[in-house]
Amino acid sequence: MNKIDKKLLEQIADLHSTPLGAYSIRKNGEIVSKNSTSDIQIVPKPDNNGMTVYIKAGLKNKSLHIPVIVTAGEFKELVYNDFYIGDNADVVIIAGCGIDNKTCHDSEHSGVHSFWLGKNCKLRYIEKHFGSGIGTGNKILNPQTKIYLKENSKMEIETLQLGGVDFSKRETKARLEKNASLIVKENIQTSSNQIAMTDFIIQLRGENSSAQITSHSVARDNSKQSFTSHLVGNNKCFGRVECDGILLDNAQILSVPKIEALKNEALLSHEATIGKIAGEQLVKLMSLGLSKEDAEQKIIQGFLLG
C-alpha cells in the first residue's frame, strides 16, 4: 500500500493498518488482501466480480471490513456482493469506496450489495464514500443495496459522502417481515458541479415492522441533489422519512416523497425541510471570533455529523 492507498483507507474505513479478523480489501478491480475466519467466510465469485459472505449464526460483537479503493483513470467496474447473516447474529460491516483520480478519464465503481438477515439478527452497516485527485476525470460511485429482513431482525445503515464525488446514484430497496426494523442515516455533501441522487423503496410487509430514514445534505456552488422515497405499508407498521437540506450559493435540492398505505393500520409519514443557514446562527458564532466561512463550516459539520 502506498501513501494514497493508506489515505483512502483511513478516509473510508478508519483503517490505519491491517484490520483484525475477517476483511477484504479491493483495489482497481482486484482483491489485494483478504482474510476469512471460522465465523465469517469470504468467498470470491468465480469471475472476480464480487464476493459472497457467510456470517455464522449466533455470532456476536464481531466486525467485517470490506473497503474498495480506486486509483486508476479510465476505470469502470461493477461488483456483486451477497451477505448471508445467520440467525441471532449481531455484527458490524464497515464498507466504503475511495477514488483518487489524477487523470482526464473517468473512474467508476458500482456495487450491488444484497443482505439476507436471518431471524433475530442485528447488523450495523457503515458505508463511506470519498473522492480526491487533481485530474479532470470524474469520480463516480453508484451503490445499490438490497435488504431482506426476516422476523425480529434489525439493520442500521450509516452512509456518508465525504466530498469529492462528481456523480453518485444510491438505490436502496428493502423488504421487512414481522417485527423487523430498518434505520438509515444518510449524510451527503456536494460542491462544484457534482450530482448526488438517492432513491429508497421500502416495503413494510410484516406486522409491526418499522423503518426510519433520515437524510441530511448540504449542497454548495452549482451542485445538484435529489432525494426520492417510497414507503409501502402492507400491514400494521410504522414508517417515517425525514429529509433536511442546506442550500448554499446556486445549488439545488429536490425531495420527492411517496407514501402508499395498503392497510388502514399502516402509519407512514414524510417530512422535508430545505433552506439556507439561519442568520442568527452565523451571527452568534461570528460574535465568538469566527470568520463567516469558519462559522458556516462549523454549522455544516454539526448538521451532518451531529
C-alpha positions in Angstrom: 0.0 0.0 0.0 1.3 3.4 -0.9 0.5 6.8 0.7 -2.5 7.4 -1.5 -3.9 3.9 -0.7 -3.5 4.4 3.0 -5.1 7.9 2.9 -8.1 6.5 1.1 -8.5 3.6 3.6 -8.3 6.0 6.5 -11.0 8.2 5.0 -13.5 5.5 4.1 -12.9 2.8 6.8 -10.8 4.4 9.5 -8.1 1.8 8.8 -4.5 2.6 9.8 -3.2 -0.9 9.5 -4.4 -4.4 8.5 -7.7 -5.0 10.4 -8.1 -7.8 12.8 -10.5 -10.6 12.0 -12.2 -11.0 8.7 -11.6 -8.5 5.9 -11.4 -8.0 2.1 -9.5 -5.0 0.6 -10.1 -4.4 -3.1 -8.0 -2.1 -5.4 -8.6 -1.3 -9.0 -10.7 -4.4 -9.6 -8.6 -6.9 -7.7 -8.6 -8.3 -4.2 -5.2 -7.2 -2.7 -5.7 -8.7 0.7 -8.3 -11.0 2.3 -8.8 -13.0 5.4 -11.7 -15.3 6.5 -12.3 -16.7 10.0 -14.1 -19.7 11.3 -17.1 -17.5 11.9 -17.0 -15.2 8.8 -16.3 -16.8 5.4 -15.5 -14.6 2.4 -15.8 -16.5 -0.9 -14.8 -14.6 -4.1 -17.1 -15.0 -7.0 -15.5 -17.1 -9.8 -15.2 -14.2 -12.3 -13.8 -11.9 -9.6 -16.7 -9.5 -9.8 -17.6 -9.6 -6.2 -17.9 -12.0 -3.2 -20.3 -14.0 -1.1 -20.0 -13.6 2.7 -21.4 -16.1 5.2 -21.7 -15.0 8.8 -22.2 -17.7 11.4 -25.5 -17.9 13.3 -25.2 -16.6 16.9 -22.0 -14.6 16.2 -21.7 -11.6 18.5 -19.5 -8.5 18.7 -17.5 -9.1 15.5 -16.8 -6.9 12.6 -16.0 -7.3 8.9 -14.1 -4.7 6.8 -14.7 -4.6 3.0 -13.3 -1.3 1.7 -12.7 -0.6 -2.0 -10.2 1.9 -3.4 -9.7 3.1 -7.0 -6.5 4.9 -8.1 -6.7 4.3 -11.9 -8.1 6.5 -14.5 -10.3 5.2 -17.4 -11.5 2.5 -15.0 -15.0 1.1 -14.6 -16.3 -1.9 -12.6 -19.5 -3.4 -11.3 -19.3 -5.9 -8.4 -22.0 -8.1 -6.8 -21.6 -8.8 -3.1 -24.0 -11.1 -1.2 -24.2 -11.2 2.6 -25.9 -14.1 4.5 -26.3 -13.3 8.2 -27.2 -16.3 10.4 -30.0 -16.3 13.0 -29.3 -14.4 16.2 -26.1 -12.8 14.9 -25.0 -9.3 16.0 -22.2 -7.9 13.8 -20.8 -4.8 12.1 -19.8 -4.4 8.5 -17.6 -1.5 7.5 -17.6 -0.8 3.8 -17.0 2.2 1.6 -15.2 3.3 -1.5 -12.5 5.9 -2.1 -11.4 7.1 -5.5 -8.2 9.1 -6.2 -8.2 10.1 -9.9 -5.3 12.2 -11.3 -6.2 11.6 -14.9 -8.5 13.2 -17.5 -10.5 9.9 -17.8 -13.4 8.8 -15.5 -13.1 6.4 -12.7 -16.2 4.5 -11.6 -17.1 1.9 -9.0 -20.6 0.4 -8.9 -21.7 -2.2 -6.4 -24.8 -4.3 -5.9 -25.0 -5.4 -2.2 -27.6 -7.9 -1.1 -28.2 -8.5 2.6 -30.1 -11.6 3.8 -30.7 -11.4 7.5 -32.0 -14.4 9.4 -34.3 -14.2 12.4 -33.4 -12.1 15.4 -30.4 -10.6 13.7 -28.8 -7.2 14.3 -26.5 -5.7 11.6 -24.8 -2.3 11.6 -23.6 -1.4 8.2 -21.3 1.7 7.6 -20.6 2.9 4.1 -18.4 6.0 3.4 -17.6 7.5 0.0 -14.8 9.8 -0.8 -13.1 11.3 -3.9 -9.8 13.0 -4.4 -7.2 13.8 -7.1 -6.4 16.7 -9.3 -7.4 15.2 -12.6 -10.3 16.4 -14.7 -11.8 12.9 -15.0 -15.0 12.3 -13.0 -15.1 10.2 -9.8 -18.3 8.1 -10.0 -19.9 5.9 -7.3 -23.2 4.0 -7.8 -24.1 1.7 -4.9 -27.3 -0.4 -5.0 -28.4 -2.0 -1.7 -31.0 -4.8 -1.5 -32.2 -5.8 2.0 -34.2 -8.7 3.2 -35.1 -8.7 6.9 -36.7 -11.8 8.5 -38.7 -11.8 11.6 -37.3 -9.7 14.6 -34.2 -8.7 12.6 -32.8 -5.2 12.7 -30.5 -3.3 10.4 -28.9 0.1 10.9 -27.2 1.8 7.9 -24.9 4.8 8.1 -24.0 6.3 4.8 -21.6 9.3 4.5 -20.4 11.0 1.3 -17.4 12.9 2.5 -16.9 15.1 -0.7 -15.0 14.9 -3.9 -17.5 12.6 -5.7 -18.6 14.0 -9.0 -21.6 11.7 -9.5 -23.4 9.2 -7.3 -26.6 7.4 -7.5 -27.8 5.4 -4.5 -30.6 2.9 -4.8 -31.9 1.1 -1.7 -34.6 -1.5 -1.7 -35.8 -3.3 1.4 -38.4 -5.9 2.4 -39.3 -6.2 6.1 -41.1 -9.1 7.7 -42.8 -9.3 11.1 -41.2 -7.1 13.8 -38.3 -6.3 11.6 -36.7 -2.8 11.8 -34.6 -0.7 9.4 -32.9 2.6 10.4 -31.0 4.6 7.8 -28.9 7.7 8.5 -27.6 9.4 5.3 -25.2 12.3 5.2 -24.2 13.9 1.8 -22.2 16.9 0.9 -21.8 18.2 -2.7 -20.0 21.1 -4.2 -18.8 22.5 -7.6 -20.9 20.8 -10.3 -21.4 17.5 -8.5 -24.6 15.5 -8.7 -25.9 13.1 -6.0 -29.1 11.1 -6.3 -30.8 8.9 -3.7 -33.7 6.6 -4.1 -35.4 4.5 -1.4 -38.1 1.8 -1.9 -39.1 0.3 1.5 -41.8 -2.5 1.7 -43.2 -3.0 5.2 -44.7 -6.4 4.8 -44.7 -7.8 8.3 -46.9 -6.9 11.2 -45.2 -4.3 13.5 -42.4 -3.8 11.0 -40.8 -0.3 11.0 -38.5 1.9 9.0 -37.0 5.3 9.8 -35.0 7.1 7.1 -33.1 10.3 7.9 -31.2 12.3 5.3 -29.1 15.3 6.0 -27.5 17.0 3.0 -25.5 20.1 2.2 -25.3 21.4 -1.4 -22.8 24.1 -2.4 -21.8 26.0 -5.6 -23.7 24.7 -8.6 -24.2 21.1 -7.3 -27.5 19.3 -7.5 -29.1 16.7 -5.3 -32.2 14.7 -5.5 -33.9 12.5 -2.8 -36.9 10.2 -3.5 -38.5 7.8 -1.1 -41.4 5.3 -1.5 -42.8 3.7 1.7 -45.2 0.9 1.2 -47.2 -0.3 4.2 -48.7 -3.8 3.7 -49.6 -4.4 7.3 -49.8 -2.8 10.7 -46.5 -1.0 10.6 -44.6 2.3 11.1 -42.5 4.2 8.6 -41.1 7.7 8.7 -38.8 9.7 6.3 -37.0 12.9 7.3 -35.1 14.8 4.6 -33.3 18.0 5.7 -31.1 20.0 3.3 -29.0 23.1 3.5 -28.6 25.2 0.3 -25.6 27.4 -0.4 -24.7 29.5 -3.5 -26.6 28.3 -6.6 -27.1 24.7 -5.6 -30.4 22.8 -6.0 -32.1 20.1 -3.9 -35.1 18.1 -4.9 -37.1 16.0 -2.5 -39.9 13.7 -3.7 -41.9 11.6 -1.2 -44.3 8.8 -2.0 -46.4 7.1 0.7 -48.5 4.0 -0.1 -50.7 2.7 2.8 -52.3 -0.6 1.8 -53.7 -1.4 5.2 -55.6 1.0 7.5 -53.2 0.2 10.4 -50.1 1.4 8.4 -48.7 4.6 9.9 -46.5 6.4 7.4 -45.1 9.9 7.3 -42.6 12.1 5.4 -41.1 15.5 6.4 -38.8 17.6 4.2 -37.0 20.8 5.0 -34.7 22.7 2.6 -33.3 26.1 3.3 -30.2 28.2 4.0 -28.2 28.5 7.1 -30.0 30.7 9.7 -28.6 34.2 10.0 -28.8 34.2 13.8 -26.6 31.0 13.9 -23.9 32.8 11.9 -24.1 36.0 14.0 -23.7 34.0 17.2 -20.6 32.1 16.1 -19.1 35.2 14.5 -19.6 37.1 17.7 -17.3 34.4 19.3 -14.5 35.4 16.9 -15.1 33.0 13.9 -15.0 34.3 10.4 -18.1 33.8 8.3 -16.5 30.9 6.4 -15.4 29.2 9.6 -18.8 29.7 11.2 -20.6 28.2 8.1 -18.3 25.2 8.3 -19.0 24.6 12.0 -22.7 24.7 11.4 -22.4 22.3 8.5 -20.3 19.9 10.5 -22.8 19.9 13.3 -25.6 19.4 10.8 -24.0 16.5 9.0 -22.3 14.7 11.8 -24.2 15.8 14.9 
